[in-house]
Amino acid sequence: MDRPLKVAELDHVVLRCHDLERSLDFYTRVLGLTEERRIAQLGLVQLRAGRSMIDLVPAKAGRTEEGLNLDHFCLGVEAHDLNAAALYLRNCGVEVMGEPADRYGARGMGKSIYVRDPEGNVIELKQMPGQVS
């Protein structure tokens, strides 16, 4: 049977935030994403992450219990030196877990590091193809 669709890339991820302003600061100031739009009635802030989006919404009681959390998501990044990127992130007060290592992802093997955002979400930051580390 032919599949009528083909997944091409990560479109968006929605994160429930206990402190939305702190998360917004992390994603915009520290990681450099840009705010694209807000939907005030929902408390939604949409951030542009290259061709993808990260949506931040307020956490609601009972919605972030064990088993409902995101394990991690991966962002492709342009970074010629992941060790320098890790140092920058640490200097910004970001928890960096481990050192750069080769890992497999949507675009094949590449160096990546794991970090934790202010809400405790784990983010893999993976070099885009053609980057040097």
N, C-alpha and C positions, 0 to 999 in steps of 0.2 A: 504494500500500500504506500503510495506517495504521500509524503508529509506536505500539508498545505502552508507550512511556515518554516522559517529557519531563524534561529536566534543568532543575531549578528553582534550584539554588544550589551553590556550592562546599561540599562536605560536609567533607572533610578533606584535608590534605596531610601526607605523612610525610617528615621530614627526617632524614638520617643525619648524626650529629654526632660529630666527633672529640673535642670537649670538651662533653659533655652538660650538665654543671653550669653552664658559662659560657653556653650557649645558653638553658638554663632561666632563668637570671638575666636575660638580655636580654628574653626574651618575657614574663616575669612582672613584674620590677621596672621595666624601661624602658618596655615597651609596655602593661603592665597586664593581660595575660591571666591567667586563673586556672587553677590546676592542678585537673583534674577527677578523674583517677585514674591509678594506676600499675599496671603488670603487671611485677613484679620479675623473673620468669623470662625475660622478653624484654628487660628493661632499658627498657621503654616508659614514657614519660610523656605523658599526653594533656592538652592545654591547650584550654580553651574560648575560642573567638574568635567571640563573638556566637552565631549559629546554626551556625557551623562549628567544626571542630577542627583543631588542629595537633598532630601526633604527633611526638615526638622519640625517636629510637632510636640506640643506639651504632653508629658506623660500623664496618664489618668490612673487613678488608684486601681490596683489589681491588673493593670495591663502590662507590667514589666516583671511579673513574677517568674520564678524559675521555670524554664521550659519554653518561655515565650520570647526569650532574648535572641538576638542575632549572634552567631558564633564569631564571625568576622566578615568583612567585605574587603575587596581588593581594589585599589586605585592604581591605574597605570600612571607613572610619574616620569617626567623628564628630569634626570639628575645624573650628571657625569660622575659623581663621587658620592656613593651612599654613606660612606663613613663620615664625610663632611655634612651630609644631610642629617645623619643621626646626631652629630654633635650640635648642630643648629637646633634640632628639636629638643634635645636635652636642655640646652641653654634657655629654651622657651618654657621649661618646666614640664615637658611632655615625657611620659614614661615610654622609653624605648626598650623593647624586650629582645635581648640578644643582639647579635651582630649580623651584618649583611650575609646572606647565603643564597645559593642557587635554588630556585623553586620553579615548579611548573605552573603555568597559568594559561589564560585564553590565547596569548600570543607566544606560547612556547616557554622555554627555559629562560630565566633571567634572575638577576640579583634582586632580593627584596629584604625589607625589614618590617617588623611588626611594632605598632605603637598602640597606645590606649588613649581614647579621647576623654574629655571631662566626664562623660556619662558612663565610662567603663567599657565602651564598645572597642573591640579589637579591630584595627585597620592594618591590612597588609599594604605597604607602599612598594610597588614593583616597577623596576625600570622598564621603560618602553624599549622595544627592539632597537638596536643600533647604539644604545647608550654604553658608556664605558664606566667601569667602577674600579 
